Amino acid sequence: MSAGVTRYALALDLVDDAQRIADYEKAHEKIWPEVREHLRVHGVAQMEIYRLGTRLFMLMEVDPAVYSAERMAQASLDNPAIVRWETLMWTYQVPTPWTPAGEKWVPMAKIFDLAAQ
């Protein structure tokens, strides 16, 4: 990880339906330009999403001088393209059993770091 970057690990689930999972993956082959720009403007330097069954794992690296989850969430609500994207994504996604009501991607707890050993 680069200096000056903060990493987040987040989890979310997908609807347990093979077609919806395939459609979700297809949508991420090339995200909308407005979504990519929104992420970059809000300090997201790198983002990867992995899937195991219906569980999604997102690794997100952000510039802490720019990134604020609260500001990004508010800007998302004010951006019609992001609202459309998130509405579409919710047709594929479901909260994990541990996700607080009204939330989506939830942070995972870091329990091991080889570099710290």
PDB file as gemmi writes it, atoms N, CA and C in Angstrom:
CRYST1    1.000    1.000    1.000  90.00  90.00  90.00 P 1                      
ATOM      1  N   MET A   1       0.852  -1.174   0.000  1.00  0.00           N  
ATOM      2  CA  MET A   1       0.000   0.000   0.000  1.00  0.00           C  
ATOM      3  C   MET A   1       0.897   1.236   0.000  1.00  0.00           C  
ATOM      4  N   SER A   2       0.541   2.210  -0.783  1.00  0.00           N  
ATOM      5  CA  SER A   2       1.307   3.443  -0.899  1.00  0.00           C  
ATOM      6  C   SER A   2       1.190   4.280   0.370  1.00  0.00           C  
ATOM      7  N   ALA A   3       2.233   5.052   0.651  1.00  0.00           N  
ATOM      8  CA  ALA A   3       2.186   5.986   1.773  1.00  0.00           C  
ATOM      9  C   ALA A   3       1.110   7.024   1.491  1.00  0.00           C  
ATOM     10  N   GLY A   4       0.442   7.467   2.543  1.00  0.00           N  
ATOM     11  CA  GLY A   4      -0.591   8.472   2.362  1.00  0.00           C  
ATOM     12  C   GLY A   4      -1.901   7.925   1.847  1.00  0.00           C  
ATOM     13  N   VAL A   5      -2.063   6.609   1.927  1.00  0.00           N  
ATOM     14  CA  VAL A   5      -3.295   5.968   1.469  1.00  0.00           C  
ATOM     15  C   VAL A   5      -3.894   5.204   2.643  1.00  0.00           C  
ATOM     16  N   THR A   6      -5.203   5.277   2.783  1.00  0.00           N  
ATOM     17  CA  THR A   6      -5.920   4.513   3.799  1.00  0.00           C  
ATOM     18  C   THR A   6      -6.695   3.411   3.094  1.00  0.00           C  
ATOM     19  N   ARG A   7      -6.646   2.215   3.635  1.00  0.00           N  
ATOM     20  CA  ARG A   7      -7.321   1.059   3.034  1.00  0.00           C  
ATOM     21  C   ARG A   7      -8.534   0.673   3.876  1.00  0.00           C  
ATOM     22  N   TYR A   8      -9.616   0.376   3.190  1.00  0.00           N  
ATOM     23  CA  TYR A   8     -10.834  -0.119   3.815  1.00  0.00           C  
ATOM     24  C   TYR A   8     -11.188  -1.470   3.214  1.00  0.00           C  
ATOM     25  N   ALA A   9     -11.636  -2.383   4.040  1.00  0.00           N  
ATOM     26  CA  ALA A   9     -12.182  -3.662   3.595  1.00  0.00           C  
ATOM     27  C   ALA A   9     -13.653  -3.657   3.983  1.00  0.00           C  
ATOM     28  N   LEU A  10     -14.524  -3.887   2.995  1.00  0.00           N  
ATOM     29  CA  LEU A  10     -15.961  -3.794   3.225  1.00  0.00           C  
ATOM     30  C   LEU A  10     -16.661  -5.031   2.682  1.00  0.00           C  
ATOM     31  N   ALA A  11     -17.831  -5.330   3.241  1.00  0.00           N  
ATOM     32  CA  ALA A  11     -18.583  -6.508   2.817  1.00  0.00           C  
ATOM     33  C   ALA A  11     -20.027  -6.150   2.499  1.00  0.00           C  
ATOM     34  N   LEU A  12     -20.587  -6.912   1.593  1.00  0.00           N  
ATOM     35  CA  LEU A  12     -21.988  -6.798   1.190  1.00  0.00           C  
ATOM     36  C   LEU A  12     -22.363  -8.128   0.549  1.00  0.00           C  
ATOM     37  N   ASP A  13     -23.626  -8.450   0.508  1.00  0.00           N  
ATOM     38  CA  ASP A  13     -24.081  -9.689  -0.110  1.00  0.00           C  
ATOM     39  C   ASP A  13     -24.838  -9.408  -1.402  1.00  0.00           C  
ATOM     40  N   LEU A  14     -24.972 -10.453  -2.196  1.00  0.00           N  
ATOM     41  CA  LEU A  14     -25.769 -10.408  -3.418  1.00  0.00           C  
ATOM     42  C   LEU A  14     -27.006 -11.266  -3.246  1.00  0.00           C  
ATOM     43  N   VAL A  15     -28.033 -10.928  -3.997  1.00  0.00           N  
ATOM     44  CA  VAL A  15     -29.221 -11.770  -4.059  1.00  0.00           C  
ATOM     45  C   VAL A  15     -28.771 -13.145  -4.558  1.00  0.00           C  
ATOM     46  N   ASP A  16     -29.282 -14.195  -3.952  1.00  0.00           N  
ATOM     47  CA  ASP A  16     -28.876 -15.562  -4.313  1.00  0.00           C  
ATOM     48  C   ASP A  16     -29.626 -16.016  -5.567  1.00  0.00           C  
ATOM     49  N   ASP A  17     -29.213 -15.458  -6.694  1.00  0.00           N  
ATOM     50  CA  ASP A  17     -29.828 -15.756  -7.984  1.00  0.00           C  
ATOM     51  C   ASP A  17     -28.738 -15.684  -9.046  1.00  0.00           C  
ATOM     52  N   ALA A  18     -28.500 -16.781  -9.749  1.00  0.00           N  
ATOM     53  CA  ALA A  18     -27.388 -16.860 -10.699  1.00  0.00           C  
ATOM     54  C   ALA A  18     -27.454 -15.771 -11.771  1.00  0.00           C  
ATOM     55  N   GLN A  19     -28.647 -15.474 -12.288  1.00  0.00           N  
ATOM     56  CA  GLN A  19     -28.762 -14.450 -13.331  1.00  0.00           C  
ATOM     57  C   GLN A  19     -28.445 -13.062 -12.793  1.00  0.00           C  
ATOM     58  N   ARG A  20     -28.954 -12.773 -11.602  1.00  0.00           N  
ATOM     59  CA  ARG A  20     -28.662 -11.454 -11.018  1.00  0.00           C  
ATOM     60  C   ARG A  20     -27.176 -11.298 -10.705  1.00  0.00           C  
ATOM     61  N   ILE A  21     -26.547 -12.363 -10.236  1.00  0.00           N  
ATOM     62  CA  ILE A  21     -25.112 -12.311  -9.961  1.00  0.00           C  
ATOM     63  C   ILE A  21     -24.356 -12.063 -11.269  1.00  0.00           C  
ATOM     64  N   ALA A  22     -24.737 -12.758 -12.326  1.00  0.00           N  
ATOM     65  CA  ALA A  22     -24.095 -12.558 -13.634  1.00  0.00           C  
ATOM     66  C   ALA A  22     -24.299 -11.123 -14.118  1.00  0.00           C  
ATOM     67  N   ASP A  23     -25.499 -10.595 -13.934  1.00  0.00           N  
ATOM     68  CA  ASP A  23     -25.781  -9.212 -14.348  1.00  0.00           C  
ATOM     69  C   ASP A  23     -24.959  -8.219 -13.531  1.00  0.00           C  
ATOM     70  N   TYR A  24     -24.803  -8.472 -12.240  1.00  0.00           N  
ATOM     71  CA  TYR A  24     -23.999  -7.601 -11.377  1.00  0.00           C  
ATOM     72  C   TYR A  24     -22.547  -7.588 -11.857  1.00  0.00           C  
ATOM     73  N   GLU A  25     -22.018  -8.757 -12.132  1.00  0.00           N  
ATOM     74  CA  GLU A  25     -20.639  -8.832 -12.608  1.00  0.00           C  
ATOM     75  C   GLU A  25     -20.494  -8.136 -13.963  1.00  0.00           C  
ATOM     76  N   LYS A  26     -21.460  -8.309 -14.845  1.00  0.00           N  
ATOM     77  CA  LYS A  26     -21.437  -7.650 -16.150  1.00  0.00           C  
ATOM     78  C   LYS A  26     -21.423  -6.128 -15.986  1.00  0.00           C  
ATOM     79  N   ALA A  27     -22.232  -5.620 -15.060  1.00  0.00           N  
ATOM     80  CA  ALA A  27     -22.282  -4.173 -14.825  1.00  0.00           C  
ATOM     81  C   ALA A  27     -20.936  -3.631 -14.361  1.00  0.00           C  
ATOM     82  N   HIS A  28     -20.120  -4.477 -13.747  1.00  0.00           N  
ATOM     83  CA  HIS A  28     -18.826  -4.031 -13.235  1.00  0.00           C  
ATOM     84  C   HIS A  28     -17.672  -4.263 -14.214  1.00  0.00           C  
ATOM     85  N   GLU A  29     -17.969  -4.856 -15.364  1.00  0.00           N  
ATOM     86  CA  GLU A  29     -16.920  -4.996 -16.376  1.00  0.00           C  
ATOM     87  C   GLU A  29     -16.472  -3.629 -16.871  1.00  0.00           C  
ATOM     88  N   LYS A  30     -17.411  -2.694 -16.940  1.00  0.00           N  
ATOM     89  CA  LYS A  30     -17.112  -1.312 -17.316  1.00  0.00           C  
ATOM     90  C   LYS A  30     -18.163  -0.434 -16.645  1.00  0.00           C  
ATOM     91  N   ILE A  31     -17.792   0.133 -15.498  1.00  0.00           N  
ATOM     92  CA  ILE A  31     -18.752   0.964 -14.776  1.00  0.00           C  
ATOM     93  C   ILE A  31     -19.025   2.246 -15.555  1.00  0.00           C  
ATOM     94  N   TRP A  32     -20.124   2.874 -15.227  1.00  0.00           N  
ATOM     95  CA  TRP A  32     -20.488   4.121 -15.891  1.00  0.00           C  
ATOM     96  C   TRP A  32     -19.408   5.167 -15.640  1.00  0.00           C  
ATOM     97  N   PRO A  33     -19.122   6.000 -16.628  1.00  0.00           N  
ATOM     98  CA  PRO A  33     -18.107   7.054 -16.446  1.00  0.00           C  
ATOM     99  C   PRO A  33     -18.422   7.984 -15.275  1.00  0.00           C  
ATOM    100  N   GLU A  34     -19.701   8.264 -15.046  1.00  0.00           N  
ATOM    101  CA  GLU A  34     -20.090   9.137 -13.937  1.00  0.00           C  
ATOM    102  C   GLU A  34     -19.742   8.513 -12.588  1.00  0.00           C  
ATOM    103  N   VAL A  35     -19.845   7.191 -12.504  1.00  0.00           N  
ATOM    104  CA  VAL A  35     -19.507   6.493 -11.259  1.00  0.00           C  
ATOM    105  C   VAL A  35     -18.003   6.552 -11.031  1.00  0.00           C  
ATOM    106  N   ARG A  36     -17.227   6.269 -12.070  1.00  0.00           N  
ATOM    107  CA  ARG A  36     -15.762   6.332 -11.966  1.00  0.00           C  
ATOM    108  C   ARG A  36     -15.317   7.736 -11.549  1.00  0.00           C  
ATOM    109  N   GLU A  37     -15.886   8.766 -12.185  1.00  0.00           N  
ATOM    110  CA  GLU A  37     -15.528  10.149 -11.860  1.00  0.00           C  
ATOM    111  C   GLU A  37     -15.900  10.496 -10.419  1.00  0.00           C  
ATOM    112  N   HIS A  38     -17.075  10.062  -9.988  1.00  0.00           N  
ATOM    113  CA  HIS A  38     -17.540  10.303  -8.614  1.00  0.00           C  
ATOM    114  C   HIS A  38     -16.550   9.714  -7.604  1.00  0.00           C  
ATOM    115  N   LEU A  39     -16.118   8.490  -7.856  1.00  0.00           N  
ATOM    116  CA  LEU A  39     -15.163   7.851  -6.952  1.00  0.00           C  
ATOM    117  C   LEU A  39     -13.856   8.627  -6.903  1.00  0.00           C  
ATOM    118  N   ARG A  40     -13.334   8.976  -8.064  1.00  0.00           N  
ATOM    119  CA  ARG A  40     -12.049   9.695  -8.136  1.00  0.00           C  
ATOM    120  C   ARG A  40     -12.125  11.057  -7.454  1.00  0.00           C  
ATOM    121  N   VAL A  41     -13.186  11.815  -7.729  1.00  0.00           N  
ATOM    122  CA  VAL A  41     -13.348  13.152  -7.151  1.00  0.00           C  
ATOM    123  C   VAL A  41     -13.376  13.096  -5.623  1.00  0.00           C  
ATOM    124  N   HIS A  42     -13.900  12.008  -5.083  1.00  0.00           N  
ATOM    125  CA  HIS A  42     -14.030  11.884  -3.628  1.00  0.00           C  
ATOM    126  C   HIS A  42     -12.852  11.158  -2.984  1.00  0.00           C  
ATOM    127  N   GLY A  43     -11.755  11.007  -3.731  1.00  0.00           N  
ATOM    128  CA  GLY A  43     -10.526  10.509  -3.122  1.00  0.00           C  
ATOM    129  C   GLY A  43     -10.317   9.011  -3.160  1.00  0.00           C  
ATOM    130  N   VAL A  44     -11.148   8.288  -3.913  1.00  0.00           N  
ATOM    131  CA  VAL A  44     -10.946   6.843  -4.030  1.00  0.00           C  
ATOM    132  C   VAL A  44      -9.862   6.615  -5.079  1.00  0.00           C  
ATOM    133  N   ALA A  45      -8.712   6.127  -4.613  1.00  0.00           N  
ATOM    134  CA  ALA A  45      -7.567   5.912  -5.500  1.00  0.00           C  
ATOM    135  C   ALA A  45      -7.634   4.551  -6.180  1.00  0.00           C  
ATOM    136  N   GLN A  46      -8.137   3.553  -5.470  1.00  0.00           N  
ATOM    137  CA  GLN A  46      -8.212   2.192  -6.000  1.00  0.00           C  
ATOM    138  C   GLN A  46      -9.376   1.471  -5.345  1.00  0.00           C  
ATOM    139  N   MET A  47     -10.057   0.644  -6.122  1.00  0.00           N  
ATOM    140  CA  MET A  47     -11.164  -0.147  -5.596  1.00  0.00           C  
ATOM    141  C   MET A  47     -11.191  -1.477  -6.337  1.00  0.00           C  
ATOM    142  N   GLU A  48     -11.293  -2.537  -5.569  1.00  0.00           N  
ATOM    143  CA  GLU A  48     -11.448  -3.886  -6.127  1.00  0.00           C  
ATOM    144  C   GLU A  48     -12.602  -4.557  -5.406  1.00  0.00           C  
ATOM    145  N   ILE A  49     -13.380  -5.346  -6.143  1.00  0.00           N  
ATOM    146  CA  ILE A  49     -14.468  -6.114  -5.546  1.00  0.00           C  
ATOM    147  C   ILE A  49     -14.242  -7.588  -5.889  1.00  0.00           C  
ATOM    148  N   TYR A  50     -14.331  -8.432  -4.878  1.00  0.00           N  
ATOM    149  CA  TYR A  50     -14.186  -9.875  -5.030  1.00  0.00           C  
ATOM    150  C   TYR A  50     -15.491 -10.529  -4.603  1.00  0.00           C  
ATOM    151  N   ARG A  51     -15.739 -11.721  -5.137  1.00  0.00           N  
ATOM    152  CA  ARG A  51     -16.976 -12.443  -4.803  1.00  0.00           C  
ATOM    153  C   ARG A  51     -16.674 -13.892  -4.464  1.00  0.00           C  
ATOM    154  N   LEU A  52     -17.327 -14.391  -3.431  1.00  0.00           N  
ATOM    155  CA  LEU A  52     -17.345 -15.807  -3.096  1.00  0.00           C  
ATOM    156  C   LEU A  52     -18.803 -16.160  -2.858  1.00  0.00           C  
ATOM    157  N   GLY A  53     -19.388 -16.922  -3.769  1.00  0.00           N  
ATOM    158  CA  GLY A  53     -20.817 -17.212  -3.660  1.00  0.00           C  
ATOM    159  C   GLY A  53     -21.597 -15.912  -3.754  1.00  0.00           C  
ATOM    160  N   THR A  54     -22.349 -15.606  -2.713  1.00  0.00           N  
ATOM    161  CA  THR A  54     -23.117 -14.363  -2.693  1.00  0.00           C  
ATOM    162  C   THR A  54     -22.446 -13.272  -1.864  1.00  0.00           C  
ATOM    163  N   ARG A  55     -21.305 -13.560  -1.269  1.00  0.00           N  
ATOM    164  CA  ARG A  55     -20.607 -12.559  -0.445  1.00  0.00           C  
ATOM    165  C   ARG A  55     -19.656 -11.736  -1.301  1.00  0.00           C  
ATOM    166  N   LEU A  56     -19.754 -10.416  -1.167  1.00  0.00           N  
ATOM    167  CA  LEU A  56     -18.849  -9.496  -1.844  1.00  0.00           C  
ATOM    168  C   LEU A  56     -17.858  -8.937  -0.825  1.00  0.00           C  
ATOM    169  N   PHE A  57     -16.626  -8.747  -1.271  1.00  0.00           N  
ATOM    170  CA  PHE A  57     -15.578  -8.137  -0.469  1.00  0.00           C  
ATOM    171  C   PHE A  57     -14.985  -7.008  -1.294  1.00  0.00           C  
ATOM    172  N   MET A  58     -14.999  -5.799  -0.767  1.00  0.00           N  
ATOM    173  CA  MET A  58     -14.444  -4.646  -1.456  1.00  0.00           C  
ATOM    174  C   MET A  58     -13.189  -4.189  -0.728  1.00  0.00           C  
ATOM    175  N   LEU A  59     -12.138  -4.004  -1.499  1.00  0.00           N  
ATOM    176  CA  LEU A  59     -10.912  -3.411  -0.983  1.00  0.00           C  
ATOM    177  C   LEU A  59     -10.825  -2.032  -1.609  1.00  0.00           C  
ATOM    178  N   MET A  60     -10.814  -0.998  -0.775  1.00  0.00           N  
ATOM    179  CA  MET A  60     -10.836   0.371  -1.259  1.00  0.00           C  
ATOM    180  C   MET A  60      -9.676   1.136  -0.631  1.00  0.00           C  
ATOM    181  N   GLU A  61      -8.888   1.772  -1.478  1.00  0.00           N  
ATOM    182  CA  GLU A  61      -7.801   2.614  -1.008  1.00  0.00           C  
ATOM    183  C   GLU A  61      -8.150   4.052  -1.330  1.00  0.00           C  
ATOM    184  N   VAL A  62      -8.032   4.915  -0.323  1.00  0.00           N  
ATOM    185  CA  VAL A  62      -8.444   6.304  -0.475  1.00  0.00           C  
ATOM    186  C   VAL A  62      -7.332   7.249  -0.046  1.00  0.00           C  
ATOM    187  N   ASP A  63      -7.405   8.454  -0.571  1.00  0.00           N  
ATOM    188  CA  ASP A  63      -6.531   9.544  -0.153  1.00  0.00           C  
ATOM    189  C   ASP A  63      -7.185  10.177   1.068  1.00  0.00           C  
ATOM    190  N   PRO A  64      -6.621  10.014   2.262  1.00  0.00           N  
ATOM    191  CA  PRO A  64      -7.281  10.524   3.458  1.00  0.00           C  
ATOM    192  C   PRO A  64      -7.403  12.049   3.492  1.00  0.00           C  
ATOM    193  N   ALA A  65      -6.621  12.743   2.683  1.00  0.00           N  
ATOM    194  CA  ALA A  65      -6.728  14.199   2.626  1.00  0.00           C  
ATOM    195  C   ALA A  65      -7.973  14.632   1.860  1.00  0.00           C  
ATOM    196  N   VAL A  66      -8.546  13.730   1.065  1.00  0.00           N  
ATOM    197  CA  VAL A  66      -9.700  14.061   0.227  1.00  0.00           C  
ATOM    198  C   VAL A  66     -10.942  13.289   0.658  1.00  0.00           C  
ATOM    199  N   TYR A  67     -10.784  12.014   0.992  1.00  0.00           N  
ATOM    200  CA  TYR A  67     -11.910  11.114   1.222  1.00  0.00           C  
ATOM    201  C   TYR A  67     -12.616  11.385   2.544  1.00  0.00           C  
ATOM    202  N   SER A  68     -13.926  11.453   2.482  1.00  0.00           N  
ATOM    203  CA  SER A  68     -14.801  11.480   3.648  1.00  0.00           C  
ATOM    204  C   SER A  68     -16.036  10.667   3.278  1.00  0.00           C  
ATOM    205  N   ALA A  69     -16.278   9.592   4.007  1.00  0.00           N  
ATOM    206  CA  ALA A  69     -17.440   8.753   3.719  1.00  0.00           C  
ATOM    207  C   ALA A  69     -18.728   9.566   3.793  1.00  0.00           C  
ATOM    208  N   GLU A  70     -18.803  10.469   4.754  1.00  0.00           N  
ATOM    209  CA  GLU A  70     -20.016  11.269   4.927  1.00  0.00           C  
ATOM    210  C   GLU A  70     -20.221  12.215   3.743  1.00  0.00           C  
ATOM    211  N   ARG A  71     -19.150  12.911   3.324  1.00  0.00           N  
ATOM    212  CA  ARG A  71     -19.282  13.832   2.185  1.00  0.00           C  
ATOM    213  C   ARG A  71     -19.600  13.071   0.903  1.00  0.00           C  
ATOM    214  N   MET A  72     -18.977  11.927   0.733  1.00  0.00           N  
ATOM    215  CA  MET A  72     -19.230  11.134  -0.472  1.00  0.00           C  
ATOM    216  C   MET A  72     -20.671  10.626  -0.491  1.00  0.00           C  
ATOM    217  N   ALA A  73     -21.162  10.197   0.656  1.00  0.00           N  
ATOM    218  CA  ALA A  73     -22.548   9.718   0.732  1.00  0.00           C  
ATOM    219  C   ALA A  73     -23.528  10.842   0.402  1.00  0.00           C  
ATOM    220  N   GLN A  74     -23.286  12.034   0.935  1.00  0.00           N  
ATOM    221  CA  GLN A  74     -24.173  13.165   0.640  1.00  0.00           C  
ATOM    222  C   GLN A  74     -24.100  13.536  -0.834  1.00  0.00           C  
ATOM    223  N   ALA A  75     -22.886  13.573  -1.391  1.00  0.00           N  
ATOM    224  CA  ALA A  75     -22.722  13.896  -2.813  1.00  0.00           C  
ATOM    225  C   ALA A  75     -23.400  12.843  -3.686  1.00  0.00           C  
ATOM    226  N   SER A  76     -23.412  11.603  -3.232  1.00  0.00           N  
ATOM    227  CA  SER A  76     -24.086  10.535  -3.979  1.00  0.00           C  
ATOM    228  C   SER A  76     -25.572  10.814  -4.092  1.00  0.00           C  
ATOM    229  N   LEU A  77     -26.165  11.292  -3.008  1.00  0.00           N  
ATOM    230  CA  LEU A  77     -27.599  11.593  -2.999  1.00  0.00           C  
ATOM    231  C   LEU A  77     -27.933  12.775  -3.886  1.00  0.00           C  
ATOM    232  N   ASP A  78     -26.960  13.657  -4.099  1.00  0.00           N  
ATOM    233  CA  ASP A  78     -27.172  14.862  -4.903  1.00  0.00           C  
ATOM    234  C   ASP A  78     -26.836  14.669  -6.381  1.00  0.00           C  
ATOM    235  N   ASN A  79     -26.378  13.477  -6.744  1.00  0.00           N  
ATOM    236  CA  ASN A  79     -25.939  13.211  -8.114  1.00  0.00           C  
ATOM    237  C   ASN A  79     -26.912  12.221  -8.773  1.00  0.00           C  
ATOM    238  N   PRO A  80     -27.718  12.668  -9.734  1.00  0.00           N  
ATOM    239  CA  PRO A  80     -28.728  11.779 -10.344  1.00  0.00           C  
ATOM    240  C   PRO A  80     -28.140  10.501 -10.957  1.00  0.00           C  
ATOM    241  N   ALA A  81     -26.965  10.571 -11.555  1.00  0.00           N  
ATOM    242  CA  ALA A  81     -26.358   9.367 -12.148  1.00  0.00           C  
ATOM    243  C   ALA A  81     -25.991   8.356 -11.063  1.00  0.00           C  
ATOM    244  N   ILE A  82     -25.479   8.841  -9.943  1.00  0.00           N  
ATOM    245  CA  ILE A  82     -25.109   7.935  -8.845  1.00  0.00           C  
ATOM    246  C   ILE A  82     -26.360   7.350  -8.205  1.00  0.00           C  
ATOM    247  N   VAL A  83     -27.398   8.137  -8.079  1.00  0.00           N  
ATOM    248  CA  VAL A  83     -28.668   7.624  -7.554  1.00  0.00           C  
ATOM    249  C   VAL A  83     -29.187   6.508  -8.464  1.00  0.00           C  
ATOM    250  N   ARG A  84     -29.134   6.707  -9.793  1.00  0.00           N  
ATOM    251  CA  ARG A  84     -29.575   5.660 -10.735  1.00  0.00           C  
ATOM    252  C   ARG A  84     -28.709   4.411 -10.597  1.00  0.00           C  
ATOM    253  N   TRP A  85     -27.381   4.589 -10.509  1.00  0.00           N  
ATOM    254  CA  TRP A  85     -26.464   3.454 -10.370  1.00  0.00           C  
ATOM    255  C   TRP A  85     -26.766   2.680  -9.081  1.00  0.00           C  
ATOM    256  N   GLU A  86     -26.885   3.398  -7.979  1.00  0.00           N  
ATOM    257  CA  GLU A  86     -27.130   2.728  -6.696  1.00  0.00           C  
ATOM    258  C   GLU A  86     -28.495   2.041  -6.667  1.00  0.00           C  
ATOM    259  N   THR A  87     -29.488   2.649  -7.304  1.00  0.00           N  
ATOM    260  CA  THR A  87     -30.805   2.012  -7.400  1.00  0.00           C  
ATOM    261  C   THR A  87     -30.702   0.709  -8.184  1.00  0.00           C  
ATOM    262  N   LEU A  88     -29.964   0.738  -9.296  1.00  0.00           N  
ATOM    263  CA  LEU A  88     -29.742  -0.479 -10.078  1.00  0.00           C  
ATOM    264  C   LEU A  88     -28.988  -1.521  -9.259  1.00  0.00           C  
ATOM    265  N   MET A  89     -27.916  -1.100  -8.566  1.00  0.00           N  
ATOM    266  CA  MET A  89     -27.111  -2.050  -7.795  1.00  0.00           C  
ATOM    267  C   MET A  89     -27.934  -2.720  -6.695  1.00  0.00           C  
ATOM    268  N   TRP A  90     -28.861  -1.975  -6.097  1.00  0.00           N  
ATOM    269  CA  TRP A  90     -29.687  -2.564  -5.046  1.00  0.00           C  
ATOM    270  C   TRP A  90     -30.608  -3.656  -5.571  1.00  0.00           C  
ATOM    271  N   THR A  91     -30.808  -3.748  -6.886  1.00  0.00           N  
ATOM    272  CA  THR A  91     -31.607  -4.858  -7.413  1.00  0.00           C  
ATOM    273  C   THR A  91     -30.821  -6.162  -7.359  1.00  0.00           C  
ATOM    274  N   TYR A  92     -29.513  -6.066  -7.185  1.00  0.00           N  
ATOM    275  CA  TYR A  92     -28.635  -7.238  -7.098  1.00  0.00           C  
ATOM    276  C   TYR A  92     -28.151  -7.494  -5.675  1.00  0.00           C  
ATOM    277  N   GLN A  93     -28.114  -6.472  -4.849  1.00  0.00           N  
ATOM    278  CA  GLN A  93     -27.465  -6.547  -3.545  1.00  0.00           C  
ATOM    279  C   GLN A  93     -28.471  -6.697  -2.407  1.00  0.00           C  
ATOM    280  N   VAL A  94     -27.990  -7.288  -1.320  1.00  0.00           N  
ATOM    281  CA  VAL A  94     -28.736  -7.356  -0.062  1.00  0.00           C  
ATOM    282  C   VAL A  94     -27.738  -7.146   1.076  1.00  0.00           C  
ATOM    283  N   PRO A  95     -28.191  -6.581   2.185  1.00  0.00           N  
ATOM    284  CA  PRO A  95     -27.280  -6.396   3.318  1.00  0.00           C  
ATOM    285  C   PRO A  95     -26.824  -7.738   3.877  1.00  0.00           C  
ATOM    286  N   THR A  96     -25.647  -7.756   4.463  1.00  0.00           N  
ATOM    287  CA  THR A  96     -25.204  -8.957   5.174  1.00  0.00           C  
ATOM    288  C   THR A  96     -26.074  -9.108   6.428  1.00  0.00           C  
ATOM    289  N   PRO A  97     -26.041 -10.260   7.078  1.00  0.00           N  
ATOM    290  CA  PRO A  97     -26.796 -10.404   8.335  1.00  0.00           C  
ATOM    291  C   PRO A  97     -26.310  -9.453   9.430  1.00  0.00           C  
ATOM    292  N   TRP A  98     -25.118  -8.884   9.287  1.00  0.00           N  
ATOM    293  CA  TRP A  98     -24.523  -8.019  10.306  1.00  0.00           C  
ATOM    294  C   TRP A  98     -24.583  -6.543   9.944  1.00  0.00           C  
ATOM    295  N   THR A  99     -25.237  -6.223   8.847  1.00  0.00           N  
ATOM    296  CA  THR A  99     -25.311  -4.833   8.388  1.00  0.00           C  
ATOM    297  C   THR A  99     -26.380  -4.075   9.163  1.00  0.00           C  
ATOM    298  N   PRO A 100     -26.011  -2.942   9.768  1.00  0.00           N  
ATOM    299  CA  PRO A 100     -27.025  -2.140  10.467  1.00  0.00           C  
ATOM    300  C   PRO A 100     -28.099  -1.646   9.490  1.00  0.00           C  
ATOM    301  N   ALA A 101     -29.294  -1.486   9.987  1.00  0.00           N  
ATOM    302  CA  ALA A 101     -30.417  -1.017   9.170  1.00  0.00           C  
ATOM    303  C   ALA A 101     -30.054   0.297   8.488  1.00  0.00           C  
ATOM    304  N   GLY A 102     -30.403   0.387   7.208  1.00  0.00           N  
ATOM    305  CA  GLY A 102     -30.171   1.604   6.451  1.00  0.00           C  
ATOM    306  C   GLY A 102     -28.763   1.738   5.880  1.00  0.00           C  
ATOM    307  N   GLU A 103     -27.892   0.764   6.132  1.00  0.00           N  
ATOM    308  CA  GLU A 103     -26.530   0.817   5.601  1.00  0.00           C  
ATOM    309  C   GLU A 103     -26.380  -0.194   4.478  1.00  0.00           C  
ATOM    310  N   LYS A 104     -25.261  -0.111   3.781  1.00  0.00           N  
ATOM    311  CA  LYS A 104     -25.010  -0.966   2.622  1.00  0.00           C  
ATOM    312  C   LYS A 104     -23.677  -1.689   2.822  1.00  0.00           C  
ATOM    313  N   TRP A 105     -22.618  -1.193   2.214  1.00  0.00           N  
ATOM    314  CA  TRP A 105     -21.287  -1.769   2.417  1.00  0.00           C  
ATOM    315  C   TRP A 105     -20.870  -1.504   3.862  1.00  0.00           C  
ATOM    316  N   VAL A 106     -20.450  -2.537   4.575  1.00  0.00           N  
ATOM    317  CA  VAL A 106     -20.035  -2.353   5.970  1.00  0.00           C  
ATOM    318  C   VAL A 106     -18.566  -2.722   6.136  1.00  0.00           C  
ATOM    319  N   PRO A 107     -17.865  -1.949   6.972  1.00  0.00           N  
ATOM    320  CA  PRO A 107     -16.449  -2.227   7.206  1.00  0.00           C  
ATOM    321  C   PRO A 107     -16.248  -3.573   7.888  1.00  0.00           C  
ATOM    322  N   MET A 108     -15.196  -4.248   7.486  1.00  0.00           N  
ATOM    323  CA  MET A 108     -14.808  -5.506   8.105  1.00  0.00           C  
ATOM    324  C   MET A 108     -13.706  -5.207   9.125  1.00  0.00           C  
ATOM    325  N   ALA A 109     -13.646  -6.001  10.173  1.00  0.00           N  
ATOM    326  CA  ALA A 109     -12.630  -5.830  11.199  1.00  0.00           C  
ATOM    327  C   ALA A 109     -11.343  -6.525  10.763  1.00  0.00           C  
ATOM    328  N   LYS A 110     -10.250  -5.800  10.829  1.00  0.00           N  
ATOM    329  CA  LYS A 110      -8.944  -6.369  10.508  1.00  0.00           C  
ATOM    330  C   LYS A 110      -8.492  -7.199  11.704  1.00  0.00           C  
ATOM    331  N   ILE A 111      -8.206  -8.473  11.463  1.00  0.00           N  
ATOM    332  CA  ILE A 111      -7.817  -9.348  12.566  1.00  0.00           C  
ATOM    333  C   ILE A 111      -6.395  -9.881  12.442  1.00  0.00           C  
ATOM    334  N   PHE A 112      -5.727  -9.632  11.294  1.00  0.00           N  
ATOM    335  CA  PHE A 112      -4.366 -10.106  11.128  1.00  0.00           C  
ATOM    336  C   PHE A 112      -3.644  -9.223  10.128  1.00  0.00           C  
ATOM    337  N   ASP A 113      -2.357  -8.997  10.412  1.00  0.00           N  
ATOM    338  CA  ASP A 113      -1.511  -8.217   9.518  1.00  0.00           C  
ATOM    339  C   ASP A 113      -0.104  -8.808   9.596  1.00  0.00           C  
ATOM    340  N   LEU A 114       0.312  -9.486   8.551  1.00  0.00           N  
ATOM    341  CA  LEU A 114       1.626 -10.127   8.530  1.00  0.00           C  
ATOM    342  C   LEU A 114       2.741  -9.112   8.745  1.00  0.00           C  
ATOM    343  N   ALA A 115       2.598  -7.905   8.189  1.00  0.00           N  
ATOM    344  CA  ALA A 115       3.632  -6.873   8.330  1.00  0.00           C  
ATOM    345  C   ALA A 115       3.808  -6.451   9.777  1.00  0.00           C  
ATOM    346  N   ALA A 116       2.801  -6.632  10.598  1.00  0.00           N  
ATOM    347  CA  ALA A 116       2.881  -6.226  12.008  1.00  0.00           C  
ATOM    348  C   ALA A 116       3.465  -7.314  12.894  1.00  0.00           C  
ATOM    349  N   GLN A 117       3.742  -8.462  12.338  1.00  0.00           N  
ATOM    350  CA  GLN A 117       4.254  -9.591  13.126  1.00  0.00           C  
ATOM    351  C   GLN A 117       5.744  -9.495  13.350  1.00  0.00           C  
TER     352      GLN A 117                                                      
END                                                                             
